[in-house]
Amino acid sequence: MKTRKTIIMILTLCVALSFTACTGKGDSGKADSASVSEGTDKTEDLQAKLDDLYQQENQIFEKHKDVWEKVFSKMSKTDAGSGDYADYLASTVEANKKSFTDDELKTLKEDIETIRGIEEQITEVENKLDASGASESEDDDIIAFNNISGKDFDGNDVDESLFSKNAVTVMNFWFTGCKPCVAELSKLNELNDAIKSMGGEVVGVNTDTFDGKESTIKEAKKILESQGAKYRNFALDANSDAGKYASEIMAFPTTILVDRKGNVVGEPMVGGIDNQDNYDALMKQIQSVVDADSANK
């Protein structure tokens, strides 16, 4: 759950509206204002409550997707992980209020106050989990893709050898309706060429193509071709570790680094690498993973 929270706290570009993770219990626009009752004190109930609260936040972004897309495009990745989440959203809106109409500002402010209430409940539940000793340890925060399955867009099987043969695998999660995702495809192709000699590889995971949907694969291939992107792209099985990870991503494009053992290294890079600062930061992270791989040989 901490991983999901980290991803929520670094929202930058656009919401993944097509994911089943964006459907949850209750009204999509309002948080459940009732405090956590004594009947949910069991660990499994607390965890279920926490999941539901995250789902409620997802639904808010989905309900007003167009205006929230504009907000995420204004966010700074370097600041997104600090402070109170609702305050961070509010400060981003305030700093860019000239970009929104009066109606949009009204909607955003109402949504942020709803999110603030949800965040208070999240804190309450997390504190109860901490008190019960059921919160995740540091080791639990390590994300490992112990299984990955699916096919690339040419129909070839994908498995764990994807990682074991590379010093670092750069996984880029995108979908066809995401304009910032499409905008960075040519830069990702350039990155793939640049890191081959380092033992690295860029691969794309198009979330519209989960479980091999032929129509969406065809559409994604056309977009890749139009942008000159020749690196491998995958249609993953939704139930694989990587597929489950993707289902919790809330901002696109998102790029992660995976080491030879299938472990996700460092924090996700949210936002397009066609931004030079993002590209430089990602290259620095890639070099760090490659250096660590060499040291372990």
Protein Blocks (a to p, Z undefined) as FASTA:
>chain_A
ZZmmmmmmmgfkbccfkbmklgcedjfkbccfbdcdfklmpfklmmmmmmmmmmmmmmmm
mmmmmlmmmmmmmpcfklmmgcjfklmmmmmmmmmmmmpcfklmmmmmmmmmmmmmmmmm
mmmmmmmmmmnopaccfklmpccdfbccdddfkopacdfklmmmpmbdcdddddfklmkl
mmmmmmmmmmmmmmmmnopacddddfklgghiaklmmmmmmmmmmnopabdcddddfkbm
klmmmmmpcbdcddddddfkopaehjddedjfkbmklmmmmmmmmmmmmmmmmmmZZ
